[in-house]
Amino acid sequence: MQFQRGNIGAFFRGDKFLKGWWALEKNAIDLSGYAHHGTVNGALSVPGIITPSSYYFNGSSYIEVSGHSDFQPTTNISFGGWIKTGITNNNIYTFLCYGGKTAGNPSAYEISVYNRKINAFVRFTGGGKAVNSVSYVNDNKPHFVVVTVFGNLISLYIDGKLEVTDNTGTGNISYGAGTQYFALGTEINAGSPQYYYNGYVDEAFFFSRVLSAQEISRYYKWVTGAPKRKYTFEPIELPQPNFFPFF
């Protein structure tokens, strides 16, 4: 693959903790090198909101990736991606989730648009915890959303800036006992898909480490900042030095 401006895998090139990277360039192939490829269920490949292509989720479509131990660290994770939506009501629209389809197999972590803001949820052994952004994201503009979990500290970033934190959870991240799934465009939480997302997703990812605030900010600035000016040097004819012959 030829890297594009905005590619998570380009900015974090060679990072062995990038366990899932779905650039969503007309397919759901995992480009992290760990081969966690997804299956597209009704989502449409469209011109990209950040890179050349994205996927549009119409409220009944999703992308599903088989669960794996790579997605199940008990602490220290980061996940997210780019979204664009114009949702106007206060319902739940989940665009990233890791959970199971059977009873007793609840979601371990997810990101949703809720009340037109971002809602991030993490399930610890001591119970689930959620944080809600201050910023609204339903303005039909691209937004970069990242959630990190360090111990019991949940941090939510939007567009390169820290929005909110919560450290009241207890224990480790908790996963269900049954088959797990990583999903884009829907919530999978102890049952069939629900809370379908309506909008665009691009450059979804999962790290089995905590991204720093500096890394998140620098990546966002790299994507959205003005490209560095390119200078073109044209060949010119240099003047000949003065020559005075001696007689």
C-alpha positions in Angstrom: 0.0 0.0 0.0 1.1 3.5 -0.8 0.9 5.6 2.4 -1.4 8.6 2.3 -1.4 11.7 4.4 -3.6 10.8 7.4 -2.7 7.1 7.5 -2.3 5.9 11.1 0.1 3.3 9.9 2.3 5.9 8.2 2.6 8.1 11.3 3.1 5.1 13.6 5.1 3.2 11.1 6.8 0.1 12.7 4.9 0.3 16.0 4.5 -3.3 17.0 1.7 -2.4 19.4 -0.6 -1.3 16.5 -2.6 -4.5 16.5 -5.4 -3.4 14.2 -5.4 -0.7 11.5 -8.3 -0.5 9.0 -7.6 2.3 6.6 -11.0 1.5 4.9 -9.7 2.0 1.4 -12.5 0.2 -0.4 -12.1 -2.8 1.9 -11.8 -3.8 5.5 -8.3 -5.3 5.3 -6.2 -4.9 8.4 -3.0 -3.2 7.4 -1.3 -3.5 10.8 0.5 -6.7 9.8 -1.6 -8.9 12.2 -4.2 -9.9 9.6 -7.3 -9.0 11.5 -9.4 -8.5 8.4 -13.0 -7.5 8.6 -16.2 -8.4 6.7 -18.3 -5.6 5.3 -22.0 -5.9 6.0 -23.9 -3.3 4.0 -21.5 -0.4 4.6 -20.6 1.6 1.5 -17.2 2.6 0.3 -17.3 6.4 -0.5 -14.8 9.2 -1.1 -12.8 9.7 2.0 -13.2 12.2 4.8 -9.4 12.1 5.5 -7.8 9.6 3.1 -9.0 8.8 -0.4 -11.7 6.4 0.8 -13.9 5.9 3.8 -16.9 3.8 4.7 -20.4 5.2 5.1 -22.7 3.5 7.6 -26.4 4.0 7.0 -27.9 3.0 10.3 -28.2 -0.7 9.5 -24.7 -1.6 8.3 -21.5 -2.6 10.0 -18.0 -4.1 9.6 -17.2 -7.1 11.7 -13.7 -8.4 12.7 -13.2 -11.7 14.5 -12.1 -11.4 18.1 -8.5 -12.1 19.1 -6.3 -12.0 22.1 -4.5 -9.0 20.4 -7.6 -7.0 21.2 -7.9 -8.2 24.8 -5.2 -6.7 27.0 -6.3 -6.3 30.6 -4.9 -2.7 30.7 -3.1 -0.1 28.6 -5.0 0.2 25.3 -5.9 2.9 22.8 -8.6 2.8 20.1 -10.5 5.1 17.9 -10.6 6.7 14.4 -12.0 9.5 12.3 -15.8 10.1 12.1 -18.1 12.5 10.4 -21.8 12.7 11.2 -24.8 15.0 11.2 -26.9 13.1 13.8 -29.4 15.5 15.2 -31.2 13.4 18.0 -30.0 12.2 21.3 -29.9 8.4 20.6 -26.9 6.1 20.9 -24.9 5.5 17.7 -22.0 3.2 18.2 -19.1 3.4 15.7 -16.5 1.2 17.4 -17.1 -1.7 19.8 -15.5 -4.9 21.1 -17.9 -7.4 22.6 -19.8 -10.7 22.2 -23.1 -11.9 20.6 -24.2 -14.2 23.3 -25.8 -13.7 26.8 -23.2 -13.1 29.4 -20.8 -11.8 26.8 -21.0 -8.0 27.2 -18.9 -5.4 25.4 -15.5 -4.5 26.9 -15.0 -1.1 25.3 -16.8 1.1 22.8 -17.2 4.6 21.4 -20.5 6.1 20.5 -22.1 9.3 19.5 -24.7 10.0 22.2 -26.6 13.2 22.8 -24.6 14.5 19.8 -21.4 14.2 21.8 -18.8 11.4 22.1 -19.5 8.7 24.7 -16.7 6.3 25.6 -17.3 3.1 27.6 -14.9 0.7 29.3 -15.9 -2.4 31.3 -13.7 -3.1 34.3 -14.0 -6.1 36.6 -15.5 -3.8 39.1 -18.1 -2.5 36.7 -18.5 -0.4 33.6 -17.5 3.3 33.3 -18.5 5.9 30.7 -17.2 9.3 30.0 -18.9 12.0 27.8 -17.2 14.7 25.8 -17.8 18.4 26.3 -17.7 19.0 22.5 -20.5 18.3 20.1 -19.4 16.2 17.0 -22.6 16.3 14.9 -21.5 19.2 12.6 -20.8 17.1 9.5 -17.1 17.7 9.8 -14.3 15.2 10.3 -13.3 14.6 13.9 -10.5 12.4 15.3 -11.6 10.5 18.3 -9.2 8.5 20.6 -9.8 6.7 23.8 -6.9 5.5 26.0 -7.0 3.3 29.1 -4.1 3.4 31.5 -4.8 1.2 34.5 -8.2 2.5 35.5 -7.7 5.9 33.9 -10.0 6.5 30.9 -9.0 9.5 28.7 -11.0 10.8 25.8 -9.4 13.0 23.1 -11.2 14.8 20.3 -9.2 16.5 17.5 -5.9 16.2 19.2 -7.1 17.6 22.6 -7.9 16.0 25.9 -11.6 16.4 26.6 -12.3 14.4 29.7 -10.9 11.7 32.0 -12.3 9.3 34.6 -10.3 7.2 37.1 -13.1 5.7 39.2 -13.1 2.3 37.6 -11.7 -0.6 39.6 -9.9 -3.7 38.5 -8.7 -4.7 34.9 -10.6 -4.4 31.6 -13.1 -7.2 31.6 -13.9 -9.4 28.6 -16.7 -11.9 28.1 -16.1 -15.6 28.2 -17.5 -16.4 24.8 -16.5 -15.4 21.2 -15.7 -11.8 20.9 -16.0 -9.5 17.9 -14.5 -6.1 17.0 -17.1 -4.1 15.2 -17.3 -0.8 13.3 -20.7 0.9 12.8 -22.5 -1.0 15.6 -22.5 -2.2 19.2 -22.1 -5.9 19.9 -23.0 -6.3 23.6 -24.2 -9.8 24.7 -26.5 -10.1 21.7 -27.2 -9.1 18.1 -25.8 -5.9 16.7 -27.6 -2.8 17.9 -27.2 1.0 18.2 -26.2 1.2 14.5 -24.1 4.2 13.6 -25.1 6.7 10.9 -22.2 8.5 9.3 -18.7 8.1 8.0 -15.7 6.3 9.5 -12.0 6.4 8.4 -8.7 5.2 9.7 -10.0 3.0 12.6 -7.3 1.5 14.8 -6.4 -0.4 18.0 -3.1 -0.2 20.0 -2.2 -2.5 22.8 -0.5 0.4 24.5 -1.4 3.9 25.6 -0.9 6.7 23.1 0.6 9.8 24.7 -1.2 13.2 24.5 1.8 14.4 22.5 1.5 11.6 19.9 -2.2 12.2 19.5 -1.7 15.9 19.1 1.1 15.6 16.7 -0.7 13.1 14.5 -3.8 15.4 14.4 -1.6 18.4 13.4 0.2 16.3 10.8 -3.2 15.4 9.2 -4.9 18.8 9.4 -2.0 21.2 9.2 -1.0 23.0 6.0 1.5 21.0 4.0 5.0 22.3 4.1 5.7 24.5 1.2 7.6 22.9 -1.6 10.2 25.0 -3.4 11.1 24.3 -7.0 14.6 25.5 -8.1 14.8 26.4 -11.8 18.1 26.3 -13.6 19.6 29.7 -14.3 22.5 30.8 -16.3 25.2 32.3 -14.1 27.0 35.4 -15.3 30.5 34.9 -16.5 33.3 36.6 -14.5 34.9 39.7 -15.9 38.1 38.9 -17.8 40.7 41.5 -18.6 43.5 40.2 -20.8 47.0 41.4 -20.3 49.1 42.5 -23.3 
